[in-house]
Structure formats: structure tokens, C-alpha cells
Amino acid sequence: MTFQDNEILLNNLLIQMARSFLQYISESSPWVAGDAVSDEAQVLVLAARQRQDVADIAALLDQREHYIDFGAFPTEYTDQQFLSLQSVMGGLLRSHASVCEKISNSVVSLRTAGDAEAADLLTTVESHERDILRALKEIQKSLTEQSAVLV
């Protein structure tokens, strides 16, 4: 893998994160019951944390003078409008677990290629994203508990 390949890998990962389902959901304002407003607020905070990780990757690419492509949201997300936060949580968890796995695989690829700087950055990013995944699981649990009380 060449240095340019490393930067392409970083930019592809940046796109995955910048246009993740978490980012889409944070922009689409999913419906929540009045007692779940704090869950929605937590999702917005988690999306902001992910945007900071995207900014850190972008800063490395910028430092390396690599063109940065932020991509576009996948078209399959457009069917996820006007839904409740609870109804999209399963997809959100699967999507975010996939992002975490891609970061993990990228760390291995970058270490193998000898790009310690990028691998170290992504190791930190992976830790942040796994924290987000744990938080999303807690939100899902909270939403499930709240819906059980309503029944």
C-alpha cells in the first residue's frame, strides 16, 4: 500500500463517518415521545462527537495536502424520514457497528503499510466510535423501557 493509498483509505473512512446513518438521523429530526426528548438530545450529542472524529481525520488529510471528499448520504437513507427514533435504532446500531468495524480494519491496513501516524489517529477514533456505539445501545434500552411503560 502506498502513502497515497493510505490517504484514499482515510478519505473513504471519512466519507463513511461523515455520511453515516447517525449523521443522517441527527439531521432528519426523528419523532420522539415527550418523555424521550433527552434520548433525542443524546443522539445529537453523539453525532456531534462523531463529527469531531471526522474533523480530526480531515485535519490529517489536509496536513498531508490530500483532496478531501465528504461524500453524500446513501440514497437508501431517504426512506428513513418522519419515523420515530425508536423505529430507526436497530438500523442505527447495525450501521454504527459497521463503521466501527471499518475503522478497525483500516487501523490494521495502515499499521501494515507503516503509516503509524494515521493508524494511531484511527485507534483513537475507533475508541470514540465504540463509546458512541455503547451509548446508542443505552439509548435503545431506554426507549424500549419507556415504550413498555406506555403499553
N, C-alpha and C positions, 0 to 999 in steps of 0.2 A: 504494500500500500504506500503510495507516495504522499508527500505532505499535502498536495492538492486534493488527493482522495480523502485525507483526514478532514479537510475543510468542507468538502462536499458532504461527508458523513455528518459533520457538525451542523451544517445548514439544513440537511434533511431532518435531523432530530429537532432542530429549532422549529421547523415548519410543523412537525408532529405536535409539538407542545404549544406553539402559538395559535394553532388552529385545532386544538384538541376539543373534545366534546365538553370538557369542563369550561373552556373559554366560550364555547357556543352557548352553553346553558347560562353562563353568567351574563351574557348579552341578551338572552331571549326572555328574561324575567318569567320564570315558571311560576305557576299558581301555587300558593301555599295557604293553608288554613291560618286563621288569626293566631292560633297558639303555636304555629310553626314558623313564625316570622324570624325568630332567632336562627333557625336552621338555614333559612334562605340567606341570612346575613353571613353565616359561617361559610356557606358555599362561595359567596362573593369574596370573602377574605382569602379563601383557599385559591381562588382563581387569581387574585392579586399576587399571592405568593408564587404561583406558577409563572406569572408574567415577569416577576423579578428574576427567576431562573432563566427565562427566555432572554431577558436583557443581559444577563451575565454571559450567556453563550454568544449573543450578538456582539458584546464588547470584545470578546476574544477574536471573533471573526473580523471585526473592524480593526483591531490591533494588527491582525495579520493581513490587512488590506484585501480581504476577500469580499466579493459582492454578496450582500445579504438579501435573500429572498424570504419573505414572511409567508408566502403561500396564500391559499384561500381555503375557506371551510369546505369540507366534502359535501357534495350535494345531498347525500343521504341524511344529513342533519336537518335539512329544510322541512322534513316531515315531523320534526320534533318541536313544533310551535303550539302554543296555547295548551300545554299539558301541565299536570301537577308535578312538583318536584319529586314527590314520592314515585310517580309513574316512570320517571326517567332515571331513577337511582340505579337500577340494575345495569342499564346501558352505560351509565356514568362510571360505575365501578369496573365494568369489563374494559371500557375504553382506557381508564386511567391505569389499570393493571397492565394493559398492553404498552402504554407509554413507559411505565417503569421497566418493563422487560426490554424494550428497545434501548433504553438508556443503559441498562446493564450490559447488553450485547455490544453496545458502542464502546463502553469502557474497555471491554476485553479487546475489541478490534484496535482501539487506539493504543493500548498498552503493548499489544503485539507489534504494532507499527512503530513503537518507540516514541510516541508523542505523549510524554509524561504530563506536560502542562495541560493538554486537553483532557487526558484521562483523569487527572486529579480534579479538574473542574467538574467533569461529569460525575465523578464519585460523590462530590458534594451535592450536585444537583439530584442525583439518584436518592440520596438520603432525604432531601427535602421532599421529593415527589412521593417517596414511600410514606413519609409523615402525612402528606396530603391524602394518600390512599387510606391510611388508618383513620384519619379524621372523617373521610367520606363514609367509611363503614359505620362510624359512630353516629353520623347524621342519619344514615339509613335506619339504624336501630332506633333512634329517637322518633323518626317519622312513623315507623312501624308500631311503636308503643303508643304514640298519640292516636293513630288510626284505630288501634284496638280499644282504646278508651271510648272513642266515639261510637263504636258498634254496640 
